[in-house]
Amino acid sequence: MRGILPGGCLQGWPRPQSAMTQGVIVCQPRELTVGWAQRVVSQHAARATVQGMAVLSVEIGTTTRVRLEVNHNGPET
């Protein structure tokens, strides 16, 4: 049976796995970890290292907005 699970993931459907989204799409805010942030940063600055991150806010509605603070040693972009 397919349906929407709590947190917005589709039950019974695989997560997208393109080169850009592999390991980047999350279903729950608890999945936003330093490892996740490293995967995102590595797509933009291959040699940057994430030292830490914090979830500043999560707003859930028809769209979900998440504000993060990510500390890294990469460029300031």
Protein Blocks (a to p, Z undefined) as FASTA:
>chain_A
ZZddehhiaehiacdfbfklgokacfbfklmcfklmmmmmmmmmmmbccfbdcdfbdcdd
fbccdddddddfbdfZZ
